[in-house]
Amino acid sequence: MERQAPRLAVEVAMKNAIFFFIAAAILAAQSSPQPSSAHGTSYVGVMMQEIDSARAKALKLPEEAGVEITRVEPDSPAERAGLKPGDVVMQYNGERVAGIEQFSRLVRETPAGREVKMQIYRDGSPLTVSVTVAARRAPQAPYAIPPMPMTPPMELRMPDIPRSFMTWRNSALGIECETLEGQLADYFGVKRGVLVRSVSKGSVAERAGVRAGDVITRVGDAKVATPADLWSRIRMSRGKPIALAIVRDHKEITLTASLNDDDRME
């Protein structure tokens, strides 16, 4: 028990540091002018995953393309337009959707308030839905934040870091992740990478030792900067052990993940 005390103290200190980091960011956002929608603040409010051949077949799609909606944010443009989990977005305002990164860019580049047409597949049938893109809402928080009370040591979990609700889920590895860059990347001790927000119990990632809060920077010898990069490298390594370069507590470690055929589809 005595040997565990330093580790528990470090975990509590990390939680306190993360809390005040987020609080400072929220206060800074409230005291600064919000950027216009032309600078990437537009959103529709969906969580998505890439489409592979297995998902395309299961969803009765005409081709291996588009992005599958896995969650719809309450009271978002997507919910108001009638989009549902399981819908697959194939076209955005007439442009073919090839993956999550492209779809996210198209949304960011659309001015808030503009109506767009999305061609989706639902239960194997094509459907066109009109969505009015909105400006991302700034997080609400009181101007005075009380001191963080010391709490008993507990399992370290990723905090709810403010994001654009474009979190990406990799069903093969069993993780929920997102692109990490800018000041938040500096905070985690990397230039760029893929931040793991959560790890599914019993998944390939959990068996390999991946934890929430890890930053994946390489798959094998290839650098990964976005969830799409990670997905591409995983697909290229089918049937082989995958070496994942992880940054954890500002230190790089290597974990090996092994995918079986059953791990490739959700």
Secondary structure, 3 states (H helix, E strand, C coil): CCCHHHHHHHHHHHHHHHHHHHHHHHHHHHHCCCCCHHHCCEECCEEEEECCHHHHHHCCCCCCCCEEEEEECCCCHHHHHCCCCCCEEEEECCEECCCHHHHHHHHHCCCCCCEEEEEEEECCEEEEEEEECEECCCCCCCCCCCCCCCCCCCCCCCCCCCCCCCCEEECCCCEEEEEECHHHHHHHCCCCEEEEEEECCCCHHHHHCCCCCCEEEEECCEECCCHHHHHHHHHHCCCCCEEEEEEECCEEEEEEECCCHHHCCC
